[in-house]
């Protein structure tokens, strides 16, 4: 299973009734987790641009793009850690 498929499966499970306790305990909303997933996709897309078989990224890689993705790392990783700790 690809990383993209794993992330989608986690989003589906987190949005289900079965994860209600984890959502309440972590305080992370579904839209917050979706935002972290989008950040993860952009990181992976930028990294995959290094492979000769990959297509061009939707936003060209630049120092500015790297800076924005790195600045977003802290908040998004905190979201993921809050869910992990709630589990």
C-alpha positions in Angstrom: 0.0 0.0 0.0 1.4 3.4 -1.0 1.8 6.2 1.5 -1.0 8.1 -0.1 -3.3 5.1 0.3 -2.3 4.7 3.9 -3.0 8.4 4.6 -6.4 8.1 3.0 -7.3 5.1 5.0 -6.3 6.9 8.3 -8.5 9.8 7.3 -11.4 7.5 6.6 -11.0 5.7 9.9 -10.5 9.0 11.8 -13.7 10.3 10.3 -15.7 7.2 11.4 -17.8 6.8 14.6 -15.2 4.2 15.8 -12.7 7.0 16.3 -14.9 9.4 18.2 -13.1 8.8 21.5 -9.7 9.4 19.9 -11.0 12.6 18.3 -12.4 13.9 21.6 -9.3 12.9 23.6 -6.8 14.4 21.0 -8.9 17.5 20.3 -7.9 17.2 16.6 -10.8 17.8 14.2 -11.2 16.0 10.9 -10.4 19.2 9.0 -7.1 19.6 11.0 -6.1 16.1 10.1 -7.0 16.7 6.5 -4.7 19.7 6.5 -1.9 17.7 7.9 -2.6 15.1 5.1 -2.4 17.7 2.4 0.9 19.0 3.8 2.2 15.4 3.8 1.1 15.0 0.1 2.9 18.3 -0.8 6.1 17.1 0.9 6.0 13.8 -0.8 5.2 15.4 -4.2 8.2 17.7 -3.8 10.5 14.9 -2.9 9.2 12.7 -5.7 10.2 15.4 -8.2 13.8 14.2 -7.8 12.9 10.9 -9.5 13.4 11.0 -13.3 10.1 9.1 -13.8 8.0 11.6 -11.8 6.1 14.3 -13.4 6.6 18.0 -12.6 5.2 19.0 -9.2 2.1 21.2 -9.1 4.1 24.0 -7.6 7.7 24.2 -8.9 10.4 23.4 -6.3 12.2 26.5 -5.0 13.9 27.7 -1.8 10.7 29.5 -0.9 8.6 26.3 -1.2 11.0 24.4 0.9 10.9 27.1 3.6 7.1 27.1 3.7 6.9 23.3 3.9 9.5 23.3 6.7 7.7 26.1 8.6 4.5 24.0 8.3 6.2 20.9 9.7 5.9 21.8 13.4 2.1 22.4 13.5 1.3 19.4 11.3 3.6 17.1 13.3 2.0 18.3 16.5 -1.4 17.3 15.1 -0.2 13.8 14.3 1.5 13.5 17.7 -1.7 14.6 19.6 -3.6 11.8 17.8 -0.8 9.3 18.6 -0.8 10.2 22.2 -4.6 9.9 22.4 -4.4 6.4 21.0 
